[in-house]
Amino acid sequence: MQYTIAGKTGTAQIAQGKDGYKTGKVKYQASFCGYFPADNPRYSCIVMVYAPGKDVYYGASIACPVFKEIADKAFALDTEMHKELESLPDSLFAGYPSVKPGRAVSASLVARNLEVKYKGPSNGWVSSVQQAFTPDYNKVPNVKGMGLRDAMYLLENQGMQVKPIGRGAVIRQSIQPGTKLEKGQRIIIELG
């Protein structure tokens, strides 16, 4: 079935009362919140799986397939959506999904579990659907467009101290990309 979807995965660690987040008693909650068709939404759905397991607990691995099953059934039963999609140009489905800059393994995993075409790297970092990059550990990376988790991961792994401000995707960074990197340097990232 061909229809467009949009959504966001989530993986959260669940506190265990007074024990908090101690190792050995860790539980997770996997989620996927999405809507479809992405260009003209008719349906939205949130899938949350509490304590899915110890080995596989990411939203992309657990909640995405459930969302896909629900979306496929809703699409199959809604004949009005079929007529609407028939009038759309074939070129709409010829491309690849838009992917927010971040870890390529996450984009690849989500695409695989949603069974959508994805042409791009399966590891490293991706700045757009078809452009992968390997961080230059001597220069400040460009984290604009990344989510907080990916931006923090990349910057902190390069030895920088990160101060985030706001929510959403990174829209500004206090040190220009490509600037010579100094370990322990503080960088402010603004999200919006």
N, C-alpha and C positions, 0 to 999 in steps of 0.2 A: 504494500500500500504506500502511496506517495502523498504525504502531506507534511507541512512544516510544523516544527515544535520549537518552543523556547523554554528554558528553565535553568535552575540552579541546583547543584547537589549540595548536600550538607552532611558532615560527620561530626558528631559531638560526643565528648566523653561525659558520662553521667556520674555525679558525685554519689557516694555510698554513705549517706548520713554522716555520722561523726567521723567515719574513716576517710571521708573526702575522696581524693583521687589516688589513693595508695596503690602501688603496684601489686598485682596478684588478685585484686578485687575490682579491676577495671571493667566497666560496662560502657557500651557505646549505643548511640542512636543514629541510624542512617536515614537520610531523607532526600527527596527530590521534589521540588515545587516547579510545576510547569504549566504551560497553556498551549493550545493549538486551535486552529492553524495559527502560526506565529504572526502572519501578516494581517489577519482579521480574526482575532480570537473568538471562539464560541464556547470553549470548555476550559476549565482550569482544574487542577488536581494537586493535592499535596499527599505524598506517600511518606509515611514515617514508620520505621521498623525499629522497635525497642529491643535492645540486646540481641542483635542478630547472630552473634557468634564470636569466638575469640580470634579466629584466623581471618575471616572475611567480614568486614564491618563498614566499609566505605559506602557512602551514598551512591556513587557511580556503579558499584558492583551489586549492591543489594536493592536499592530503591528504584533505580532507572529501569531495570527489566519489568518491575511491577507496574510502573507508570506506562511503559510501552504497551503492556498487555491491556491495560484499561483504555488507553488512547486508541489502540487498534480496534477494540470492540465498539467504542463510542463512534469512531469514524465509520465503521462498517454499517452501523445501524442508522446513521444520520444521512439519509439520501440527499438532503438539501446541500450538504457539504460536497457531495460528489458532483452535482451539477455546477456548483461554484468553482470547483477545481478544474473541471473540464474546460472552462473558458480561459484559464490562465495559460500563458505561453509556456511551451516546453522548456525554454531557456531558463525559466525560474528554477527548474529542478536539475539543470545541467551542472551547476557549480558545486562547491563544497560549503559546508556550514561555516558561519562566522565563528571564530574562536577568539576569546579574550586572551591577551598576552599572559603567559605563565608557563607552568610546567607542561611539557609536551605529553608526558605519560598520562596526565589527567585528561587532556583533550582526547587522546587516543582511546583511553578506557571508556569514557562517556560515549564516544561515537560507536565503539564496538558494541557496548551494551544496549544502545538505542538502535543498533543495526542501520546506521546511516553512513554514507560515503565519507571518508576522511582521508585526504591525501596530505600527509605531513609526517614529521618525525615522530617516533614513538618514545624517544627519550631526549633529555636535554631541555632546552627552553625554546619556546616559540613566541615570536613577536607578531605574527600574523598567520593565517591559515597555512601558507606555503613557505614561510621563511623561518628557518630554525637558526639559533645562534648558540655559541658556546661563550660563556662569560670570559672576558679578559680580566684576569685577577690583578692586573696592574692599573686598571682604569675603573672609574665609577660607571656602573651599568645604567642603562636607560630603563627605568621601571614604570614609566608612564603607561597607563592603561591596564596595568596589572592589579589584581586584587591584593589586599593587605597581606594575606598569608604568603603568597608567592614573592611579593616585594620584600617582605621581612626576611624570608628564607634566603633569597639571593643576596641581599645586602649584608646580612649578619654573617653568612658563610664567607664573605669577602673581608670580614674583620671590622665592619663598620658598626657604630652604635646608632640605632634607628629610633627616631621619635615620630610616631604617626599622629596626624591630626585629621579628624573627620571620619567619614564612612564612605564606602563605595570603592571605586577604582582610583588609582593614583592619578592626579591631574597636574601636580607640580612636585619637584624635588629641589631641595635647597642647594645641592651641588650638581652642576651641569654634567650630563652624561659625557664620558670620554675624558673627564678630568683625571689627572694622576691620582691614584688611590693611596691614601695613607692609613695604615692599620690603626684602629681605635678612633678614627675620625667620626664625628657626629654628623648625621644627615637627618633632615626633617622632610618627611613626605606628607603632602597634603592630599587628602582623598575627597572626592565629591561625587 
